[in-house]
Amino acid sequence: METKKTAVILMNLGGPDSLDAVEPFLFNLFSDKQIIKLPLSFLLQKIIAKRIASNRAKKVIPRYEQIGGGSPINKITQRQADSLEKRLSEDPPKGVLYIVEPVMRYSKPYSEDVVKDIIKRGCSDIVAVTLYPHYSWATTGSSISEL
C-alpha cells in the first residue's frame, strides 16, 4: 500500500523575526487590500503602505527590542506544528503520513513557499487550520484567500 501524504497547514498572522524584519512585515500587512481598503488601491496601496510601515516601524522597533528583538509568534506556531505532527504520527490511519507546517500571512514562512514545498514532498491533500481566535475577513479571510 502506498503512503498517502496529507499536509496540515497551521495559518497565523506572523510577525517580524528580527528588528530588520519589522518594516517589511508592516509593509506586507498594510499592503493587504483586506486590511486597508482604498479607492484606486491598484495605484495607491503600495505607496501608502510604504509610508505607514516606515512611520510605524520607528515606533514599534523599541517594543520589539524589549521582547528580544522580534515577535515570538513564529516560534510558537512552529512548536505547535511540531507537536501536532508528532501527535498525528503516533497512531495515524493505515497508509497516511501527516506533514504539519506553519504558514504566516505577513512574514516567513509564506503560504506560496510552503505550498510549493509540500507539493514537492508529495502531499496529495491539504488541511488548512487557522489559528486566529475568531473569524474576521481581515485575518482569517485574508489568510485563506492568500493560501
Number of C-alpha atoms within 10 A of each C-alpha: 5 7 11 16 19 18 24 21 23 21 24 22 19 23 23 23 20 14 19 13 19 24 21 19 21 22 23 16 22 22 23 18 15 16 13 15 12 13 9 8 15 10 10 12 18 17 13 17 19 18 13 16 21 16 13 15 22 12 11 13 19 12 15 19 13 9 10 12 18 20 20 15 16 22 14 12 20 16 13 16 20 16 13 17 18 14 12 16 14 8 9 11 11 10 10 15 17 21 21 24 24 28 30 22 24 23 22 18 15 17 22 11 11 19 18 10 13 21 14 9 12 13 19 11 14 17 11 18 15 20 15 14 8 9 11 10 13 14 21 21 14 17 22 15 10 11 17
